[in-house]
Amino acid sequence: MKTKKIKKIVLGTSVVFGMVLASTSQAETTLRVVGNFSGNKLHVEEVERPFFDELGGHEGLNVVYNTMDAIGVEAADALRMIRSGAFDVMSVQIGMASRDEPFFEGIDLAGVTADLDQQREAVEAFRPDFDARLQERFNAKLMTLWPFGPQMMFCNGDINSVDDLQGKKVRVFTPSMSRLVEGLGAIPVTLQFSEVYLALQRGVADCGVTAPSAGNNGKWPEVTDRFVPLPLSYSVQGHFMNLDTWNGLDEQQQQDLSKAFADLEEQMWDLAYRVNDDAIACNTGQDTCESHESYNMSLVEIGESSREQIEAITSEAVLPVWGESCNKQYAECTQLWNDSVGKVTGLSIQSQ
């Protein structure tokens, strides 16, 4: 098996924080940080943990870093926890946490964007409104937005096309993904990433949706035999900082911290672009596999008609339902979405 490791990314936080924290060394600042799930090894071990470890190595700044699963934090509770001040910085799985604020799911609604480039445009367009709503509703500051990558299906059973998903139990993690999966005739099962391996192994779920690299790192190919390379969404994540913590920093610290997190975000986008094609090759036992564990899943051929089917379900079932639900909680919801993500994708949600 090929297990060549992804080249470790060199972080640049030393320059950013050297002078700023030297001036505050007499009053040490502690950041309580909750990172992503440990099963997402590339993101956690190659980027996120080294980033926060290096921050914590500077005089004047103490960082206490734990992954979500290490301390038993549920992804769906993240917005409430960051608002309460239970933690200073949290890595947030936006789709799961959006149950507390439907507007946030608008950044990555299932079936909306066709590829990673378009998803990045959508993120940039939606970012200002996202941050404003986050500060207003959850007393938090947006620090990063980035995707795991195209969310595809790891399945068991005789699946040769999307039509064969009829009646299958499919692990999902956002409300819009549930509606999209239902539109394909499957049964959505909401599970955290850390729960999926056993669910697939025991038949609680027939398929699991995640990025190719995340699924490989989570060893999902050990308990599945069909890989379905049809992107359903991109699992946009974020790092949020409690607004009281942010406001406790001086202007220079805020500027420099923003630059550091911008570097972190860029590294996460780079991972999304670099690793998933290789992960698909490795999941399906191709000779081009280089940087992930090699398995022997069958690759299901997906034609253009499948993408058209996804687009139709999105227009008919995903967007209208999300828009109606979101507008009930936030009257400006669909108008802001139409003016940002809608303009990027050419889609529009009509108010009910």
C-alpha positions as CSV (number, residue, x, y, z in Angstrom):
1,M,0.0,0.0,0.0
2,K,1.2,3.5,-0.8
3,T,1.2,5.8,2.2
4,K,3.5,8.6,1.1
5,K,2.8,11.5,3.4
6,I,1.5,14.9,2.2
7,K,4.3,17.5,2.4
8,K,4.0,19.4,5.7
9,I,3.0,23.0,5.3
10,V,5.3,25.6,6.8
11,L,3.4,28.2,8.8
12,G,4.2,31.9,8.9
13,T,2.8,33.0,12.3
14,S,6.2,33.8,13.8
15,V,6.6,37.1,11.9
16,V,3.0,38.1,12.4
17,F,3.0,37.7,16.2
18,G,6.6,38.4,17.2
19,M,6.4,42.1,17.9
20,V,2.8,42.3,18.8
21,L,2.9,39.7,21.7
22,A,6.3,41.0,22.9
23,S,4.5,44.2,24.0
24,T,1.9,42.2,26.0
25,S,4.2,39.6,27.7
26,Q,3.3,40.8,31.2
27,A,-0.4,40.0,30.7
28,E,-0.6,36.6,29.0
29,T,-3.7,35.9,26.8
30,T,-5.1,32.4,26.8
31,L,-7.1,31.2,23.9
32,R,-9.2,28.1,24.5
33,V,-9.4,26.5,21.1
34,V,-11.6,23.7,19.8
35,G,-10.4,22.2,16.5
36,N,-11.9,19.9,14.0
37,F,-12.5,16.2,14.4
38,S,-9.3,14.2,14.9
39,G,-10.4,11.8,12.1
40,N,-9.8,14.6,9.6
41,K,-6.1,13.9,9.9
42,L,-4.6,16.0,7.1
43,H,-6.5,19.1,8.2
44,V,-5.9,18.6,11.9
45,E,-2.3,17.2,12.0
46,E,-0.8,18.9,8.9
47,V,-2.4,22.4,9.3
48,E,-4.7,23.2,12.2
49,R,-2.8,21.7,15.2
50,P,0.6,23.1,14.0
51,F,-0.9,26.5,13.4
52,F,-2.3,26.7,17.0
53,D,0.8,25.1,18.5
54,E,2.9,27.8,16.9
55,L,0.6,30.5,18.1
56,G,0.9,29.1,21.6
57,G,4.6,29.1,21.4
58,H,4.8,32.9,21.4
59,E,5.5,34.9,24.6
60,G,2.3,36.5,25.8
61,L,-0.1,34.0,24.2
62,N,-1.1,30.6,25.6
63,V,-3.2,28.4,23.4
64,V,-5.1,25.4,24.8
65,Y,-6.0,23.3,21.7
66,N,-8.3,20.2,21.6
67,T,-10.1,18.5,18.8
68,M,-13.9,18.3,19.0
69,D,-14.1,14.6,19.7
70,A,-11.3,14.7,22.3
71,I,-13.4,16.8,24.6
72,G,-16.8,15.5,23.6
73,V,-18.1,18.6,21.7
74,E,-21.0,18.0,19.4
75,A,-20.6,19.8,16.0
76,A,-24.2,21.0,16.1
77,D,-23.6,22.8,19.4
78,A,-20.7,25.0,18.2
79,L,-22.6,28.2,17.6
80,R,-24.1,28.2,21.1
81,M,-20.8,27.3,22.7
82,I,-18.9,30.1,21.0
83,R,-21.7,32.6,21.9
84,S,-21.6,31.6,25.5
85,G,-17.8,32.1,25.7
86,A,-17.2,28.4,26.7
87,F,-14.4,28.6,24.1
88,D,-12.5,31.5,22.5
89,V,-12.0,30.0,19.1
90,M,-13.9,27.1,17.5
91,S,-13.6,25.2,14.2
92,V,-17.2,25.0,13.1
93,Q,-18.8,22.6,10.7
94,I,-21.2,25.2,9.4
95,G,-23.8,22.8,7.8
96,M,-24.3,21.0,11.1
97,A,-24.3,24.1,13.3
98,S,-26.8,25.9,10.9
99,R,-29.6,24.2,12.7
100,D,-29.3,27.2,15.1
101,E,-29.2,29.7,12.2
102,P,-30.5,28.5,8.7
103,F,-28.9,31.6,7.0
104,F,-25.4,30.2,7.5
105,E,-26.2,27.1,5.4
106,G,-26.7,29.4,2.5
107,I,-22.9,29.5,2.0
108,D,-22.9,25.8,0.9
109,L,-26.4,24.6,0.0
110,A,-26.4,21.1,-1.5
111,G,-26.4,21.0,-5.3
112,V,-25.9,24.8,-5.8
113,T,-22.3,25.1,-7.0
114,A,-20.8,23.0,-9.8
115,D,-17.2,22.9,-8.8
116,L,-14.6,24.1,-6.2
117,D,-13.8,27.3,-8.1
118,Q,-17.5,28.4,-8.2
119,Q,-17.8,27.4,-4.5
120,R,-14.9,29.8,-3.7
121,E,-16.6,32.6,-5.5
122,A,-19.8,31.9,-3.6
123,V,-17.9,32.0,-0.3
124,E,-16.3,35.3,-1.1
125,A,-19.7,36.8,-2.1
126,F,-21.4,35.6,1.0
127,R,-18.7,36.4,3.5
128,P,-19.6,39.9,4.5
129,D,-23.3,39.1,5.2
130,F,-22.2,35.9,7.0
131,D,-19.9,37.7,9.3
132,A,-22.4,40.4,10.1
133,R,-25.1,37.9,11.0
134,L,-22.6,35.8,13.1
135,Q,-21.7,38.9,15.1
136,E,-25.3,39.9,15.6
137,R,-26.7,36.5,16.6
138,F,-23.8,34.6,18.1
139,N,-21.4,37.2,19.5
140,A,-18.6,35.8,17.3
141,K,-16.2,37.0,14.7
142,L,-15.6,35.2,11.4
143,M,-11.9,34.3,11.1
144,T,-11.8,31.7,8.3
145,L,-14.0,30.1,5.7
146,W,-12.8,27.0,3.7
147,P,-14.1,23.7,2.3
148,F,-13.1,20.1,2.9
149,G,-13.7,19.6,-0.8
150,P,-16.4,17.9,-3.0
151,Q,-18.7,15.8,-0.9
152,M,-19.1,12.4,-2.5
153,M,-20.5,9.0,-1.5
154,F,-18.8,6.0,-0.1
155,C,-21.4,3.2,-0.5
156,N,-22.1,-0.5,0.0
157,G,-24.2,-2.6,-2.3
158,D,-25.0,-2.9,-6.0
159,I,-24.8,0.7,-7.0
160,N,-24.0,1.5,-10.6
161,S,-25.7,4.9,-10.9
162,V,-27.6,7.5,-8.8
163,D,-30.8,5.7,-9.6
164,D,-29.6,2.8,-7.5
165,L,-29.6,5.0,-4.4
166,Q,-33.4,4.4,-4.2
167,G,-34.1,3.2,-0.6
168,K,-30.5,3.4,0.5
169,K,-29.7,4.9,3.9
170,V,-27.2,7.8,3.3
171,R,-25.3,9.6,6.0
172,V,-25.7,13.4,5.6
173,F,-24.8,16.3,7.8
174,T,-26.8,19.3,6.6
175,P,-30.5,20.0,6.2
176,S,-30.2,20.8,2.5
177,M,-28.2,17.6,1.9
178,S,-31.0,15.7,3.5
179,R,-33.5,17.2,1.0
180,L,-31.2,16.5,-1.9
181,V,-30.7,12.9,-0.8
182,E,-34.5,12.5,-0.4
183,G,-34.9,13.8,-3.9
184,L,-32.7,11.0,-5.1
185,G,-35.0,8.5,-3.4
186,A,-32.7,7.7,-0.6
187,I,-33.2,7.9,3.2
188,P,-31.0,10.6,4.9
189,V,-29.3,9.6,8.2
190,T,-27.7,12.5,10.1
191,L,-24.4,11.5,11.8
192,Q,-21.2,13.2,12.9
193,F,-18.1,12.2,11.1
194,S,-16.7,10.2,14.0
195,E,-19.9,8.1,14.0
196,V,-19.9,7.1,10.4
197,Y,-17.3,4.3,10.3
198,L,-19.2,2.1,12.7
199,A,-22.6,3.1,11.0
200,L,-21.3,1.9,7.7
201,Q,-19.7,-1.2,9.2
202,R,-22.9,-2.2,11.0
203,G,-25.4,-1.3,8.2
204,V,-26.9,1.6,10.0
205,A,-26.0,3.5,6.9
206,D,-25.5,2.1,3.3
207,C,-23.6,5.2,2.2
208,G,-21.7,8.1,3.7
209,V,-21.1,11.5,2.3
210,T,-17.8,13.2,2.8
211,A,-14.8,14.5,0.9
212,P,-12.6,11.8,-0.7
213,S,-9.6,12.7,1.4
214,A,-11.6,12.8,4.7
215,G,-13.2,9.5,3.9
216,N,-9.8,7.9,3.2
217,N,-8.3,9.3,6.4
218,G,-11.3,8.1,8.3
219,K,-10.7,4.6,6.7
220,W,-14.2,4.5,5.2
221,P,-13.0,2.3,2.3
222,E,-12.5,-0.5,4.8
223,V,-16.2,-0.7,5.3
224,T,-17.5,0.3,1.9
225,D,-17.0,-1.0,-1.7
226,R,-18.5,1.6,-4.1
227,F,-17.2,5.1,-4.6
228,V,-19.7,7.6,-6.2
229,P,-17.8,10.7,-7.5
230,L,-20.8,13.0,-7.6
231,P,-20.3,16.3,-5.7
232,L,-23.3,17.1,-3.5
233,S,-21.7,20.0,-1.7
234,Y,-18.3,21.2,-0.4
235,S,-18.6,21.1,3.4
236,V,-17.6,24.7,4.1
237,Q,-16.1,25.1,7.5
238,G,-15.0,28.1,9.5
239,H,-13.0,29.2,12.5
240,F,-15.0,31.6,14.7
241,M,-13.7,33.7,17.6
242,N,-15.8,34.8,20.5
243,L,-16.5,38.5,20.0
244,D,-15.7,39.5,23.6
245,T,-12.3,37.8,23.2
246,W,-11.8,39.6,19.9
247,N,-12.8,43.0,21.4
248,G,-10.3,42.4,24.2
249,L,-7.4,42.7,21.8
250,D,-6.0,46.0,20.7
251,E,-6.3,47.2,17.0
252,Q,-2.8,46.0,16.1
253,Q,-3.3,42.6,17.6
254,Q,-6.6,42.3,15.7
255,Q,-5.0,43.2,12.4
256,D,-2.1,40.7,12.9
257,L,-4.4,38.0,14.1
258,S,-6.6,38.5,11.0
259,K,-3.5,38.1,8.8
260,A,-2.5,34.9,10.5
261,F,-6.0,33.4,10.1
262,A,-6.1,34.4,6.5
263,D,-2.9,32.4,6.0
264,L,-4.6,29.4,7.7
265,E,-7.6,29.8,5.5
266,E,-5.4,29.8,2.4
267,Q,-3.7,26.6,3.5
268,M,-7.1,24.9,4.0
269,W,-8.2,25.9,0.5
270,D,-4.9,24.6,-0.9
271,L,-5.6,21.3,0.7
272,A,-9.1,21.1,-0.8
273,Y,-7.6,21.7,-4.3
274,R,-4.6,19.4,-3.9
275,V,-5.6,16.3,-2.1
276,N,-9.0,15.1,-3.3
277,D,-8.1,13.9,-6.8
278,D,-5.3,11.9,-5.3
279,A,-7.7,10.5,-2.6
280,I,-10.2,9.4,-5.3
281,A,-7.3,7.6,-7.1
282,C,-6.3,5.9,-3.8
283,N,-9.8,5.0,-2.8
284,T,-10.3,3.2,-6.1
285,G,-6.9,1.5,-6.3
286,Q,-5.5,3.5,-9.3
287,D,-1.8,3.5,-10.1
288,T,-1.6,7.3,-9.8
289,C,-2.3,7.0,-6.0
290,E,0.5,8.8,-4.1
291,S,-0.4,10.5,-0.8
292,H,-3.3,8.5,0.7
293,E,-3.9,4.9,1.8
294,S,-4.6,2.7,-1.2
295,Y,-7.8,0.7,-1.3
296,N,-9.8,-1.1,-4.0
297,M,-13.3,0.4,-4.2
298,S,-15.2,0.2,-7.4
299,L,-15.5,3.6,-9.1
300,V,-19.1,4.3,-10.2
301,E,-19.3,6.0,-13.5
302,I,-21.3,9.3,-13.3
303,G,-22.6,10.9,-16.4
304,E,-23.8,14.5,-17.2
305,S,-27.4,13.4,-16.6
306,S,-26.6,12.8,-13.0
307,R,-25.4,16.4,-12.5
308,E,-28.6,17.6,-14.3
309,Q,-30.7,15.5,-12.0
310,I,-28.9,17.1,-9.0
311,E,-29.6,20.6,-10.4
312,A,-33.3,19.9,-10.9
313,I,-33.7,18.6,-7.3
314,T,-31.9,21.6,-6.0
315,S,-34.1,24.1,-7.8
316,E,-37.3,22.2,-7.0
317,A,-36.8,20.9,-3.4
318,V,-33.6,22.4,-1.8
319,L,-33.7,26.2,-2.5
320,P,-37.5,26.8,-2.0
321,V,-37.6,24.9,1.3
322,W,-34.4,26.5,2.6
323,G,-35.6,30.0,1.6
324,E,-38.9,29.7,3.3
325,S,-37.4,28.4,6.5
326,C,-34.6,31.0,6.5
327,N,-36.9,33.9,5.8
328,K,-39.1,33.0,8.9
329,Q,-36.0,33.6,11.1
330,Y,-34.3,36.3,9.1
331,A,-36.5,38.4,6.8
332,E,-33.5,39.5,4.6
333,C,-32.3,36.0,4.1
334,T,-33.2,35.2,0.5
335,Q,-32.6,38.7,-0.7
336,L,-29.1,38.7,0.6
337,W,-28.5,35.2,-0.8
338,N,-29.8,36.2,-4.3
339,D,-27.5,39.2,-4.3
340,S,-24.4,37.1,-3.4
341,V,-24.4,33.4,-4.0
342,G,-27.3,33.7,-6.5
343,K,-25.4,36.1,-8.7
344,V,-22.4,33.8,-8.7
345,T,-24.4,30.7,-9.6
346,G,-27.2,32.2,-11.7
347,L,-29.8,30.9,-9.3
348,S,-32.6,32.8,-7.6
349,I,-35.0,32.0,-4.7
350,Q,-38.4,33.5,-5.0
351,S,-39.9,34.7,-1.7
352,Q,-43.0,32.8,-0.7
